[in-house]
């Protein structure tokens, strides 16, 4: 096996178009061209470019994977579904968090589109200068994304020839708000506002607001072309002498004057109260209960880079013998099944049935996700929402025997409950490389390992329930249950069967 040759092959999508939110890309791997693929060296390659009325980036939690809602892998004739991974971006965010190391993060910045959402400098747009202030300057970012959650497309050397090829369907995230984060770390908050350079008189119409480049009072910011996050189309307001807002108007043009101040040309407005110099200028996130932002993403030049393994004729002869034998060719591989239920904010004590169908289950990962998404929030981060304890019921027994306390996670920072961390680590270790255990509250999981390594548990013939107890819940949540399990693909002359 040491002398087996490999080569990388580029496989284009069926339509070879630019893909937008909600689109589906289909990639077909030929059993002849790609008889055997080495998943560890396969990846999606694409360019992503953003557009909109604000400086924006992909969500840093899942990086390039944030644009993928679902991955489906089918046999070449699309008669048998080998695996379907739903909520791919949410699961990827979870995996990235718990496997993150400084070196791994640096590599993802180079290959997978990672960029810090809290910093103004970004790989997704160029830096402004005095000649182009107010423009978004979005640029295409090349991403090479291994599909780590797929056993067939990442974890295994898979005999594509035995399944008459493979069909991979990539479902792109429908909600732009979930995949994209607008920069609002400063300039959109009264505590981090820019400074008004020229006073605005009461009852005098104006179309100009000047941001001071020097002399900002303590707690306020000086503005220049390089650090101003406003663009044409942003909505701003000016703090008046009574502390109230004036304006709520759109920026129609931006420039930098000879003194280096940023000059905002806006739609006409008339302050009813005077606004003296050094008052705050604040960008709006919401106006009339509606987000002021509109950002989209586009996927260009999408292709699948397959690492093709080229074994000798003896390998294929052996495979054909197995196909013709009574047992056929048997391939075991791991995958996820997802189940979703609602947990209302009014449910202080809640017990949810997880309708598991897996007879070879390994671990159960439950996350609570906020279905309300926004350009300004981390929508791939699970919520805790004052959860105080949880307990499973498996095979009509309480597991563990005492409820797992989670109250300290609600305190923020690095607060945690030790037993909960232990349960999380056991559950996550069955499907991820867990390297981060001190920040579990940043990616909170209600987990349970249901079988030890090299073993599986039958969850098909029993009720799997999760009891959740909250102190004072505030959020309507989705309970997303991902069951990591072992699947068996059996291939014979009569067809293919997937059992789990």
C-alpha positions in Angstrom: 0.0 0.0 0.0 3.0 2.3 0.5 3.5 2.6 -3.3 0.0 3.4 -4.3 -0.2 6.6 -6.4 -2.6 9.5 -5.9 -3.6 12.5 -7.9 -5.9 15.5 -7.4 -8.7 16.0 -9.9 -10.9 19.1 -10.2 -14.6 18.3 -10.5 -16.9 21.1 -11.5 -20.6 21.5 -10.6 -23.4 20.5 -12.9 -24.4 24.1 -13.8 -21.1 25.9 -13.3 -22.8 29.1 -12.3 -22.5 31.6 -9.4 -24.4 30.4 -6.4 -26.4 32.6 -4.0 -28.3 32.0 -0.7 -30.7 29.1 -1.0 -29.1 27.6 -4.2 -28.1 24.0 -4.5 -24.9 22.9 -6.2 -24.6 19.3 -7.5 -21.2 17.7 -7.9 -20.8 14.3 -9.6 -17.8 12.0 -9.0 -17.5 9.4 -11.7 -16.6 5.9 -10.6 -14.3 5.6 -13.6 -12.5 8.9 -13.1 -12.4 8.7 -9.3 -12.5 4.9 -8.5 -11.1 5.5 -5.0 -11.0 8.8 -3.1 -8.9 9.8 0.0 -11.2 12.0 2.0 -8.5 13.6 4.1 -7.2 15.3 1.0 -10.5 16.3 -0.7 -12.0 19.7 -0.3 -14.4 22.2 -1.8 -12.7 25.2 -3.4 -14.6 28.4 -4.2 -14.4 32.1 -4.1 -16.9 34.0 -1.9 -17.7 37.7 -2.4 -20.0 39.7 -0.3 -22.2 42.7 -1.2 -24.4 45.1 0.7 -24.8 48.4 2.5 -22.3 47.7 5.3 -18.8 46.4 6.0 -19.4 42.6 6.5 -17.6 39.3 6.8 -18.6 35.6 7.0 -19.3 34.4 10.5 -16.0 33.6 12.1 -17.4 30.7 14.1 -17.8 28.5 11.0 -15.8 30.5 8.5 -16.3 29.2 5.0 -18.6 26.5 6.2 -21.1 29.2 7.4 -22.6 29.4 3.9 -23.4 25.7 3.9 -26.8 24.6 5.4 -26.8 21.0 4.3 -24.6 18.3 2.6 -26.1 15.3 1.0 -24.1 12.4 -0.4 -25.8 9.9 -2.8 -24.7 7.0 -4.9 -23.9 7.7 -8.5 -27.4 6.9 -9.7 -29.0 8.8 -6.8 -31.0 5.8 -5.8 -29.5 5.5 -2.3 -28.7 8.3 0.2 -25.4 7.6 2.0 -25.5 10.5 4.4 -27.3 13.8 5.0 -25.7 16.3 7.4 -28.2 19.0 8.3 -27.3 22.3 10.0 -23.8 21.8 8.6 -22.7 25.4 9.5 -23.9 25.0 13.1 -22.1 21.7 13.6 -19.0 23.1 11.9 -19.0 26.0 14.3 -19.2 23.5 17.2 -16.4 21.4 15.8 -14.1 24.4 15.1 -14.6 25.8 18.6 -13.7 22.6 20.4 -10.8 21.6 18.1 -9.3 25.1 17.9 -5.6 25.7 18.6 -3.5 28.8 17.7 -1.8 26.9 14.8 -5.1 25.5 13.6 -6.7 29.0 13.7 -3.8 30.5 11.7 -4.2 27.7 9.0 -7.9 28.3 8.8 -7.3 32.0 8.3 -5.2 31.1 5.2 -7.4 28.4 3.8 -10.9 28.5 5.2 -11.8 32.2 5.3 -11.4 32.9 9.0 -11.5 36.6 9.8 -12.1 38.2 13.3 -15.6 39.6 13.3 -14.6 42.0 16.1 -11.8 43.7 14.2 -12.3 46.2 11.4 -9.4 44.9 9.3 -10.7 42.0 7.2 -9.8 39.7 4.3 -13.3 40.3 2.9 -12.9 43.9 2.0 -10.1 46.3 1.3 -9.0 49.2 3.5 -10.5 52.6 2.6 -8.4 55.7 2.0 -9.2 59.4 1.3 -10.1 58.6 -2.3 -12.7 55.9 -1.7 -14.0 56.5 1.8 -17.6 55.3 2.1 -17.3 52.4 -0.3 -17.6 48.8 0.8 -14.6 47.6 -1.3 -15.6 43.9 -1.0 -13.2 41.5 -2.6 -13.3 37.8 -3.5 -11.8 35.5 -0.9 -10.6 32.0 -2.0 -11.6 29.3 0.4 -10.4 25.6 0.4 -12.9 23.9 2.7 -12.5 20.2 3.8 -15.9 18.7 4.5 -14.7 17.4 7.9 -18.2 16.4 9.1 -18.7 13.9 6.3 -17.2 10.5 6.9 -17.3 9.6 3.2 -15.8 12.9 2.0 -13.2 13.4 4.7 -12.6 10.5 7.1 -12.4 7.5 4.9 -10.7 6.2 1.7 -14.0 5.4 -0.1 -14.4 3.1 -3.1 -16.5 5.3 -5.3 -16.4 2.7 -8.1 -18.4 0.3 -5.9 -21.3 2.8 -5.6 -21.3 3.7 -9.4 -19.8 7.1 -8.4 -21.0 9.7 -5.9 -23.3 12.7 -6.2 -22.7 15.4 -3.6 -25.3 18.1 -3.1 -24.4 21.3 -1.4 -27.3 23.3 0.0 -26.3 26.9 0.6 -27.6 28.8 3.6 -31.0 30.5 2.8 -30.6 33.2 5.4 -27.9 35.7 4.6 -28.1 36.9 8.2 -27.0 33.6 9.5 -23.9 33.3 7.4 -22.8 37.0 7.5 -21.8 39.3 10.3 -21.8 43.1 9.8 -19.1 45.0 11.6 -20.6 47.0 14.5 -17.9 46.8 17.2 -17.7 50.6 17.2 -19.4 53.5 15.6 -22.8 51.9 16.3 -22.8 52.2 20.1 -23.3 55.2 22.3 -20.3 54.0 24.3 -18.1 53.8 21.2 -19.4 56.7 19.1 -17.7 59.1 16.8 -17.4 62.9 17.5 -19.3 65.7 15.9 -16.9 68.3 14.5 -19.2 71.1 13.4 -22.2 72.1 15.5 -25.8 71.8 14.1 -28.2 74.6 14.8 -31.7 74.0 15.9 -34.5 74.4 13.3 -31.9 74.8 10.5 -32.0 72.2 7.7 -28.7 70.5 6.9 -27.4 67.7 4.7 -23.9 67.5 6.3 -22.4 65.9 9.4 -18.7 66.2 10.0 -16.8 63.6 12.1 -13.8 65.0 13.9 -10.5 63.4 13.2 -8.8 64.8 16.3 -9.8 66.0 19.8 -12.5 63.4 20.6 -13.6 63.6 24.3 -12.9 60.6 26.5 -15.0 57.6 25.6 -15.5 58.8 22.0 -13.6 58.1 18.8 -11.8 60.1 16.2 -12.7 59.3 12.6 -10.6 58.9 9.5 -10.9 57.1 6.2 -9.2 53.9 7.5 -11.3 53.3 10.6 -14.7 54.6 9.7 -17.1 51.7 9.3 -19.9 53.8 7.7 -20.6 53.5 4.0 -23.0 55.1 1.6 -26.4 53.8 2.7 -25.6 53.7 6.4 -28.2 55.3 8.8 -26.9 57.8 11.4 -28.2 59.9 14.2 -26.6 62.8 16.1 -26.9 63.3 19.9 -28.5 66.7 20.7 -27.8 69.0 23.7 -30.6 67.3 25.6 -29.1 63.8 25.0 -31.8 62.9 22.5 -31.4 61.7 18.9 -31.6 63.9 15.8 -31.5 62.8 12.2 -32.0 59.1 11.7 -30.9 59.8 8.1 -29.1 57.9 5.4 -25.6 58.7 4.2 -25.6 59.6 0.5 -21.9 60.4 0.1 -18.7 60.5 2.0 -15.4 62.4 1.7 -12.4 63.5 3.7 -11.7 67.3 4.0 -8.3 69.0 4.1 -8.2 68.7 7.9 -8.6 64.9 7.7 -12.2 65.0 9.0 -14.8 62.6 7.5 -17.6 64.5 5.9 -20.9 62.7 5.7 -23.5 64.0 3.2 -26.9 62.8 4.2 -30.5 63.2 3.2 -31.9 66.5 4.5 -32.9 66.8 8.1 -33.8 69.6 10.5 -32.7 69.2 14.2 -35.3 70.4 16.6 -32.7 70.8 19.3 -29.2 72.1 18.8 -26.3 69.7 18.6 -23.0 71.2 19.8 -19.6 70.1 18.7 -18.2 67.1 20.4 -21.6 65.5 20.6 -21.9 61.8 19.6 -22.6 60.5 16.1 -24.0 57.0 16.1 -24.7 54.5 13.4 -28.1 52.8 13.6 -28.5 49.0 13.6 -32.3 49.0 13.7 -34.8 51.6 12.5 -38.5 51.2 13.2 -37.9 47.7 14.5 -36.3 46.7 11.2 -32.7 46.0 10.5 -31.0 48.7 8.4 -28.5 46.2 7.0 -28.7 44.2 3.8 -25.8 42.0 3.0 -25.6 39.0 0.6 -23.0 36.4 -0.4 -22.1 34.9 -3.8 -20.2 31.7 -4.4 -18.0 31.7 -7.6 -15.9 29.1 -9.3 -17.1 26.3 -7.1 -15.3 23.0 -7.6 -14.6 19.8 -5.7 -10.9 18.8 -5.5 -10.8 15.0 -5.2 -7.7 13.1 -4.2 -7.9 10.0 -6.3 -6.2 6.8 -5.1 -4.9 4.5 -7.8 -4.5 1.0 -6.5 -3.3 -1.9 -8.6 -5.6 -4.4 -10.5 -5.5 -6.8 -7.5 -7.5 -4.4 -5.4 -10.3 -4.2 -7.9 -10.3 -8.0 -8.4 -10.7 -8.5 -4.7 -13.5 -5.9 -4.6 -15.4 -7.7 -7.4 -15.1 -11.0 -5.5 -16.7 -9.4 -2.4 -19.5 -7.9 -4.5 -20.3 -11.3 -5.9 -20.1 -13.1 -2.5 -23.1 -13.9 -0.4 -22.4 -11.1 2.1 -21.4 -8.5 -0.5 -19.1 -5.6 0.1 -19.7 -4.1 3.5 -18.5 -0.5 4.5 -19.0 0.9 8.0 -18.8 4.7 8.4 -19.9 7.3 10.9 -22.4 10.1 10.3 -24.9 12.4 11.9 -28.7 12.4 12.1 -30.5 15.6 13.2 -33.8 16.0 15.0 -35.3 19.4 15.8 -38.0 20.4 18.3 -39.3 23.7 19.8 -38.6 25.0 23.3 -40.8 28.0 24.0 -39.6 30.8 26.3 -42.6 30.0 28.6 -41.3 26.5 29.3 -39.5 26.6 32.6 -39.7 22.8 33.0 -39.5 21.0 29.6 -39.2 17.4 28.6 -38.6 16.7 24.9 -38.8 13.4 23.0 -35.9 12.9 20.6 -37.3 10.5 18.0 -34.1 8.6 17.5 -33.9 5.9 14.9 -30.3 4.8 15.3 -29.5 1.2 16.3 -25.7 1.9 16.4 -25.6 5.2 18.2 -22.4 6.6 19.7 -23.2 10.0 21.2 -25.9 12.6 21.4 -25.2 16.3 21.0 -28.0 18.8 21.9 -27.7 22.5 21.3 -30.3 25.2 21.8 -30.3 27.6 18.9 -32.1 31.0 18.6 -34.3 30.8 15.4 -34.2 34.7 15.2 -31.1 35.6 13.2 -29.5 39.0 12.7 -26.5 40.5 10.9 -25.2 41.7 14.2 -25.3 38.6 16.4 -23.4 35.3 16.5 -26.2 33.2 15.1 -24.1 30.0 15.0 -23.5 30.1 18.8 -25.8 27.9 20.9 -27.8 29.8 23.7 -27.9 28.8 27.3 -30.9 31.0 28.4 -30.7 30.4 32.2 -30.6 26.6 31.9 -30.1 25.4 35.4 -30.0 21.6 34.9 -30.7 18.7 32.5 -31.2 15.0 32.6 -31.7 12.3 30.0 -34.1 9.4 30.1 -32.7 6.4 28.1 -34.3 2.9 28.2 -36.7 4.2 30.8 -33.8 5.1 33.2 -32.6 8.5 34.3 -29.2 9.2 32.9 -27.1 10.3 34.8 -28.9 9.3 38.1 -28.7 12.9 39.3 -29.5 15.9 37.1 -26.5 17.7 35.6 -26.2 21.3 37.0 -25.4 24.1 34.5 -26.2 27.2 36.5 -22.6 28.6 36.5 -22.5 28.8 32.7 -25.0 31.6 32.9 -22.6 33.8 34.9 -20.4 34.4 31.8 -16.6 34.4 31.6 -15.0 31.1 32.3 -17.6 30.0 34.9 -18.6 26.4 34.6 -20.1 23.3 36.3 -17.5 20.5 36.5 -19.9 17.6 35.9 -21.4 19.3 32.9 -17.9 19.9 31.4 -17.1 16.2 32.0 -20.3 15.1 30.2 -19.7 17.6 27.3 -16.1 16.3 26.9 -17.1 12.7 26.8 -19.9 13.3 24.3 -17.9 15.6 22.0 -14.8 13.3 22.0 -16.7 10.6 20.2 -17.0 12.8 17.1 -14.5 15.7 17.4 -10.9 16.2 18.6 -11.7 18.1 21.8 -8.8 20.5 22.6 -10.7 23.3 24.3 -12.4 22.6 27.6 -12.3 26.0 29.4 -14.6 27.9 27.1 -17.5 25.5 26.9 -20.0 28.2 27.6 -19.1 29.8 24.3 -20.4 26.8 22.5 -22.7 25.2 25.0 -23.7 21.6 24.5 -26.0 19.3 26.4 -24.3 16.0 25.5 -24.4 12.3 26.4 -22.0 9.6 25.3 -24.3 6.6 24.9 -21.6 4.0 24.1 -17.9 3.6 24.6 -15.4 3.5 21.7 -15.6 0.4 19.6 -19.2 -0.2 20.8 -22.6 1.2 19.8 -26.0 1.6 21.6 -29.5 0.8 20.2 -31.6 4.0 20.5 -34.1 2.8 17.9 -36.2 0.6 20.2 -36.5 3.0 23.1 -37.7 6.5 24.1 -34.9 9.0 24.3 -36.0 12.1 26.3 -34.2 15.2 27.5 -35.5 17.1 30.6 -34.5 20.7 30.7 -35.1 23.0 33.8 -34.7 26.8 33.4 -34.6 29.6 36.0 -36.1 32.4 34.0 -36.1 31.7 30.2 -36.4 34.6 27.8 -35.8 33.1 24.4 -37.9 30.8 22.1 -35.4 28.2 21.1 -34.9 25.2 18.8 -33.6 22.1 20.5 -31.2 20.7 17.8 -30.3 17.1 18.5 -27.5 15.5 16.5 -26.9 11.8 17.0 -23.5 10.6 15.9 -23.8 6.9 14.9 -22.3 4.1 12.8 -23.8 3.3 9.4 -23.4 0.2 7.3 -23.4 0.2 3.5 -23.9 -3.2 2.0 -23.3 -3.5 -1.7 -24.3 -6.7 -3.7 -25.1 -7.5 -7.3 -28.7 -6.8 -6.4 -28.2 -3.2 -5.1 -27.2 -1.2 -2.1 -28.6 -0.9 1.4 -27.7 1.7 4.1 -28.6 0.6 7.7 -28.0 2.6 10.9 
